[in-house]
Amino acid sequence: MFSKSSRYYSQKVVDTVTKEGRTVKAVTLRRLPSVTGESTVVKGNDRLDIMAGRRYDNGAMFWHVADANTRLQANDLVKEPGRTIKVPES
């Protein structure tokens, strides 16, 4: 269902019933561990995939940065230049 690089890859998928009575697949909630990271100031052109590429040599690991800052919408982290975010070590 999810690629191996997805933050949801190892999450359990369950069947659930909507209020309309339809059965649908849903991903269980992920518990985010406490993460230490380097404080990084967002620059005007920054994108999380570029930041992850610099840090991990893999832009697809952008979700590690999003998780460290507890954001579902990862791109919200870089909308505001000058903002300080955490970039985890690994």
N, C-alpha and C positions, 0 to 999 in steps of 0.2 A: 504494500500500500504506500509506504514512504521509502524514499531512497536512503541508503546507508548514511549519507551525510546529513540527513534531516534530524532535527532535535526530537522528533516524534518517532523515529525508527524503532526503538525498543519499547515504546509504550503499548500497553495492552489495548486492543480494540474490542469493544463489547457491543451487543445489540441492546438498543433501548427503544422505548415506545414514545412517540410524540403525543401531545394532547389531542391530536386528530386521530390517533389510533394507528399510525403508520410505524412500522418497525424500521429503524435506521441504525447504521453503524456509528459509533462514537469512540473517540480516543479518551482514555482515562486521563485524569489530571496528573501533571508532572510535579513532583516536589523539587523545588530548586534548592540545591545545597548552598551554604554560605561560601562565597568565593572571594579570595583575595586577589587583588589586581593592582596594576600600575595606574595611577591617575593620569589621564590623558586629556588635553584640551582639544576640543573639536575645532578644526580649521574650516574655512569657507567652502572648500571643495571636498571635504571628507565624506566618504561613504563607508559603511561598515565592512563591506566586502574588501575594499582597498586596505582598510586598517587591519583586517584579519589576514590579508595577504602579506602585509609587512611583518606582522607578528608571528603567524603560524605557517607562512608559505602556502596558505590554502584559503582563498577568499570565501569558499563555501562554509567556512567555520565562523562566519559572521554571527551566527546565533549564540556562540559562546559569549560574545560581548553583550548581546541583548539579554541573555540570562543573568550575567553578572550585574546588570543594571535593572533587572526584573521588568523588562519591557516585552509586551506581546507584539507590538508594532515596532519592530527594530529600527526602522528609518526615523522614528520620532527622536531617537538619540542624537542624530546629526543634523536635525533641522535648524538648530540654533548655534551658529558659530560662537566660540568662546565658552561654551558649556564644558564642564569637566565630567568625564565619564570614566568608569573602571574598565580596563582591558586586562582580562585574566592572563596569568602566565602560561596556562595551557588549557 
